[in-house]
Amino acid sequence: MMRQNKLFSGIYILGTALAIAATTIFAIAYYIRIAPVYPEYQRDRMSHIYQVYVNDPGQNFTSGGWLSADAVKNYISQLPSAECVSASMLRSGTSLEFDDDRTPVKVAVRYADPNFFKIYSYEFLDGAPFTTAEFESGAARTAISDRMAEKIFGTTRDVIGRTVSLDFKDYTICGVFREGSALNQSSFGQFIAPYYALPEMQANSGGSLIGRLRTVILSDDVESLRNELAEAGRKYAAEHEGLTVDFRNQPYTDVEMALANPSTNNDIDWVSLWRRNILILLVLLIVPALNLSGMIAGRMDSRRAEIGVRKSFGGGRRALLSQVLWENLVLTITGGIVGLVVAWLLIHGAAGWLLKCICGSNEGVNISAEMYRATPDMLFAPTVFICAFVFCVLLNIVSALIPAWSVLRRPIVNSLK
């Protein structure tokens, strides 16, 4: 039938492919944000402190920002419900200088603490992360990604103990890890070094809560964390008379950070969030379904004589309807496979701008497009296949059921005319 009706089949498959491609990209974008992908395998237990707000009524002044190293050490790490606490900061404008005549390039360096590697499961191909002693002493040690090791040294082997120059400061390489993607906003880094290696981080913050560190907490009890964090804010305010501290219902879960962007709002409007996403899915489903339904209606009208003959020889409505649905399901699945391939090609070939637009930029810093790449576990995931298959079935039912049933319910005499 597909060979006999090449134009109809081609247009049907193309229309389905475009709908499936759009849905697949939509599903992959959400999968990247919330699924356990490398190296963020513990997302279901991760919570984030994005900002703290400190108000000084005497000065009529309110300031807000990320946390200081002192705040993380003296307050956040002491929360009873916190299993593990890590703080880090990302610098994407760090200059990497070479020993030869190559032009310096901008790289993404994440300055973190040893707990960073307990929360984020980076795979080390050689060496190991910097130690607690090296972190506390502010040693100029760094782990380097495999892609950067290949770029700098041409290999990932025998690079432990060698040095790299970051902003004209030499760092000794302690390990080589498999690089992730900048789409993982809280963990990405091409170099990972102790934040105490920065001179400005070694200086005492004067007891201020506000600093430059983004904090991640590993815990199974987010509500207890929120109560304990609010109590820590009250404790800090009591120690600094006249100040008030507001954590605004933090920490936020990883899902809240990924989907609802609570960094810009005090409260998360889940109703609006779900309404928007459901509307997007309905548009992706209904618009192509209407187009395909019109095509099927015309096709079924041309098959009235065939259907009338089959009904006259005892063909029941249910059997005929089942055949029509299966015929269209074959076309829909064919279009779905084409759509999956198109979606993967688009994401693979244009991830630098496509995924960045969909998933958002990394922590508001400037990262080159090549760092926004989709890793294999982001693309080839069971959830994406299931979403695509379910969409194929729904599209087939919605587009084929009504026109097919409309023709099948006609009397045999009218069908044979």
Rosetta blueprint (number, residue, H / E / L):
1 M L
2 M L
3 R L
4 Q L
5 N L
6 K H
7 L H
8 F H
9 S H
10 G H
11 I H
12 Y H
13 I H
14 L H
15 G H
16 T H
17 A H
18 L H
19 A H
20 I H
21 A H
22 A H
23 T H
24 T H
25 I H
26 F H
27 A H
28 I H
29 A H
30 Y H
31 Y H
32 I H
33 R H
34 I H
35 A L
36 P L
37 V E
38 Y L
39 P L
40 E E
41 Y L
42 Q L
43 R H
44 D H
45 R H
46 M E
47 S E
48 H E
49 I E
50 Y L
51 Q L
52 V E
53 Y E
54 V E
55 N E
56 D E
57 P L
58 G L
59 Q L
60 N L
61 F E
62 T E
63 S E
64 G E
65 G E
66 W E
67 L E
68 S L
69 A H
70 D H
71 A H
72 V H
73 K H
74 N H
75 Y L
76 I H
77 S H
78 Q H
79 L L
80 P L
81 S L
82 A L
83 E L
84 C E
85 V E
86 S E
87 A E
88 S E
89 M E
90 L E
91 R E
92 S E
93 G E
94 T E
95 S E
96 L E
97 E E
98 F L
99 D L
100 D L
101 D L
102 R L
103 T L
104 P L
105 V E
106 K E
107 V E
108 A E
109 V E
110 R E
111 Y E
112 A E
113 D L
114 P L
115 N L
116 F H
117 F H
118 K H
119 I H
120 Y L
121 S L
122 Y L
123 E L
124 F E
125 L E
126 D E
127 G E
128 A L
129 P L
130 F L
131 T L
132 T H
133 A H
134 E H
135 F H
136 E H
137 S H
138 G L
139 A L
140 A L
141 R E
142 T E
143 A E
144 I E
145 S E
146 D H
147 R H
148 M H
149 A H
150 E H
151 K H
152 I H
153 F H
154 G L
155 T L
156 T L
157 R L
158 D L
159 V L
160 I L
161 G L
162 R L
163 T E
164 V E
165 S E
166 L E
167 D L
168 F L
169 K E
170 D E
171 Y E
172 T E
173 I E
174 C E
175 G E
176 V E
177 F E
178 R L
179 E L
180 G L
181 S L
182 A L
183 L L
184 N L
185 Q L
186 S L
187 S L
188 F L
189 G L
190 Q L
191 F E
192 I E
193 A E
194 P E
195 Y H
196 Y H
197 A H
198 L L
199 P H
200 E H
201 M H
202 Q H
203 A L
204 N L
205 S L
206 G L
207 G L
208 S L
209 L L
210 I E
211 G E
212 R L
213 L E
214 R E
215 T E
216 V E
217 I E
218 L E
219 S L
220 D L
221 D L
222 V H
223 E H
224 S H
225 L H
226 R H
227 N H
228 E H
229 L H
230 A H
231 E H
232 A H
233 G H
234 R H
235 K H
236 Y H
237 A H
238 A H
239 E H
240 H L
241 E L
242 G L
243 L L
244 T E
245 V E
246 D E
247 F L
248 R L
249 N L
250 Q L
251 P L
252 Y E
253 T E
254 D H
255 V H
256 E H
257 M H
258 A H
259 L H
260 A H
261 N L
262 P H
263 S H
264 T H
265 N L
266 N L
267 D L
268 I L
269 D L
270 W H
271 V H
272 S H
273 L H
274 W H
275 R H
276 R H
277 N H
278 I H
279 L H
280 I H
281 L H
282 L H
283 V H
284 L H
285 L H
286 I H
287 V H
288 P H
289 A H
290 L H
291 N H
292 L H
293 S H
294 G H
295 M H
296 I H
297 A H
298 G H
299 R H
300 M H
301 D H
302 S H
303 R L
304 R H
305 A H
306 E H
307 I H
308 G H
309 V H
310 R H
311 K H
312 S H
313 F L
314 G L
315 G L
316 G L
317 R H
318 R H
319 A H
320 L H
321 L H
322 S H
323 Q H
324 V H
325 L H
326 W H
327 E H
328 N H
329 L H
330 V H
331 L H
332 T H
333 I H
334 T H
335 G H
336 G H
337 I H
338 V H
339 G H
340 L H
341 V H
342 V H
343 A H
344 W H
345 L H
346 L H
347 I H
348 H H
349 G H
350 A H
351 A H
352 G H
353 W H
354 L H
355 L H
356 K H
357 C H
358 I H
359 C H
360 G L
361 S L
362 N L
363 E L
364 G L
365 V L
366 N L
367 I L
368 S L
369 A H
370 E H
371 M H
372 Y L
373 R L
374 A L
375 T L
376 P H
377 D H
378 M H
379 L H
380 F L
381 A L
382 P H
383 T H
384 V H
385 F H
386 I H
387 C H
388 A H
389 F H
390 V H
391 F H
392 C H
393 V H
394 L H
395 L H
396 N H
397 I H
398 V H
399 S H
400 A H
401 L H
402 I H
403 P H
404 A H
405 W H
406 S H
407 V H
408 L H
409 R L
410 R L
411 P L
412 I H
413 V H
414 N H
415 S H
416 L H
417 K L
